[in-house]
Amino acid sequence: MPSYSEFVRFLHKHPKLQWLLLLVIIAYLLIPVDFWPEALFGPLGLADDGVVLSLLVSTWLHLKKLNKQSKLKQTDS
């Protein structure tokens, strides 16, 4: 199974997949169907939303860093 860093590098090479992942995550957060529904699990039901949101932020930050590094390499050449 690929590591998270490999996954982010793969996304960096495929910009259309970046948008697809973003849309899927936003849809998951907005659609009322959850793996752990809040109605059954109370505040614990927000845990899956928190995990998905942290995945979104973390992936965005890694991609931002990779994009910045790519731009620096291009300007050095």
N, C-alpha and C positions, 0 to 999 in steps of 0.2 A: 504494500500500500504506500502510495507516495506521501511524503511529508508535507506539512502545511506550506513550507517555503517553496517546495517544488510546485505545489498547486498554484501559489501566487505567481511564480515565474511563468507558469503555463498561461495563466490569465493575462499576464503582462504581454505575452506574445500574441494573444488573441483578443483584441479590444471588443469585438462583438460579444464575446462571452462575458466580458466584464459587465456590459449593459444587461445581458440576460440574467446574470447572477443578481445584479442590483434589483431588477424588476421582480425576480422570484422572491427575494428577501422582503421587499416592500409589500408584495402581495401577501406573503405569509403573515406579516405583521398586521395587515389591514383586514384580511379575511377572518371571520369569527370562528373558524375551525382550527383547533389546536391539538397538539399531541397530549397536552395536559390542560384540559379546560379549567378555567378559573372557577366556574360554577361548582365543579366537583372537588377541586383541590385548594380553593381559596387563594391566598397569596402565593402558595407554592406553584399554582398554575401559571404564574407569570415567569417562572424560571425558564421555560423553553423560549419565551419571547426575549428574555434577557440574553440567553445564549446566542440566539439568532442575531440580535442587535449587536452584541459584542463581536460576532463573526463579521458582520457588515463593517463596523468601524475598524477592526483590526485589518481586514483585507484592504479596505480603502487606504489606510495609512501605509501599508506595505507597498501597494501599487503606486502611491504618490512618491514614496522613496525611490522605487525602481525607475519611475518616469524621470525624476530629478537626476538620478545617476546617469540615465541614458542621454539626457540633454547635455550634461556636463561632458560626457565622452564625445558627443558629436561636436561640441564647441572646441574641444581640445584637438580634434583631428584637423 
